[in-house]
């Protein structure tokens, strides 16, 4: 469940927290595009390390590392699937190129997890909803999205509580084969689904009691505006995009094998 810690906002005063959510989202989209463009390990590792200063500046190192640790299972799964696919489709042989290709796909996944984790850790759901509204997104869609962002960490914590309670009653989740482990999670999923339905009904009643949707023209107490830090991030984002396009078109990117002199 630690991967969901990367979706839980921490209210900390830092330059990254004070940035406009729209500007941070543009940065995340550019990072996503750059990660898709390159299929070599060296640019992806550089892209991963480039975001570490943002994490340090936002002072969310522990939560960020926890989310990466939670994503390691999926990363290992992606690596194993790519290794197995290359092994069976290339005549039951495995070479350094196949391993590097699998590692590249895994690193691309980690870059995406890292960038979105920084975004959600440093962006308040209230400001995110306000940014969506000011971007002309219908309020119903922005409210549904921000509500989902709020509920994912809450449901993750509740799932962990249910698992601890079931383990105290003698439920063994880590024993048995793969199918047996899936069946062992049924006593966890059923209370979690019931709790999610109960929370949704309580939310609906709370919204009705506050006359949600009574007026189409809503007003907000605050209005998001770009500041100096947002323009700095915009310049950095544009610079990364220009360097990426130039490197992709004109610079031969070496592979890890050629960089260390392997065939």
FENZIUR-V836698 format. One record per helix or strand. SS is the DSSP state (@ for helix, = for strand). FROM is the first residue (numbers start at 1). TO is the last residue. If there is no record, write none. Layout:
BEGIN
((SS & FROM & TO) (SS & FROM & TO))
END
This chain:
BEGIN
((@ & 2 & 7) (@ & 21 & 37) (@ & 41 & 50) (@ & 52 & 58) (@ & 61 & 89) (@ & 96 & 122) (@ & 125 & 134) (@ & 139 & 168) (@ & 178 & 184) (@ & 186 & 209) (@ & 228 & 250) (@ & 256 & 259))
END
